[in-house]
Amino acid sequence: DAGVIQSPRHEVTEMGQEVTLRCKPISGHDYLFWYRQTMMRGLELLIYFNNNVPIDDSGMPEDRFSAKMPNASFSTLKIQPSEPRDSAVYFCASSADRGNEKLFFGSGTQLSVL
Amino acid sequence: AQTVTQSQPEMSVQEAETVTLSCTYDTSESNYYLFWYKQPPSRQMILVIRQEAYKQQNATENRFSVNFQKAAKSFSLKISDSQLGDTAMYFCAFYNYGQNFVFGPGTRLSVLP
């Protein structure tokens, strides 16, 4: 198994631009999570999906952030428009089920908004 | 709400020595899971070890072991025979079924040659 795959690994953009981060979960995993990691706030859960349906998006900072999961093997996190304070590492993680309680993380996307 | 505290922002250890990272948590739940994740410079978050709260026996994975003190709500990680590849950020995490993971702020461990 290739694990959770995220792209791009690094993204540098200018303020105001749209940014799209991508994630492919482990095949067969029903849950997908998007996390943001910063020095100040540590690891924060942004949103999670169960069977492609968003369950809890209370961690999404504001309307500029949106996430979709059109099918079981693909999810996107979009920021539009981006701002410098969005600079962080964004992780995608998946798990087999809520009771499995093992999170498998991707390698993250380092986002820099100039 | 559950909280996870790691009181040691940074630690260092000599290669081949043993080091213990501390973690405390706060919860009113009786059944839950605790984890240690490792984040090396490559940025990948890697599961190191997992403990189920209803099990009294401390989990062990090769050179990694935990000291789980449920009454004290303490969950420390012991790394024996430290290796240079153990240099990383270590995150303690709490999980209760049906809720979200709660991560601690992390401890940066440096293994010195």
Interface residues (C-beta under 8 A of the other chain):
Chain A: G42 L43 L45 Y48 D56 V89 F91 A93 R98 G99 E101 K102 L103 F104 F105 G106 S107 G108 Q110
Chain B: Y33 Y37 S42 R43 Q44 M45 I46 L47 R50 F91 Y95 Y97 G98 N100 F101 F103 G104 P105 G106
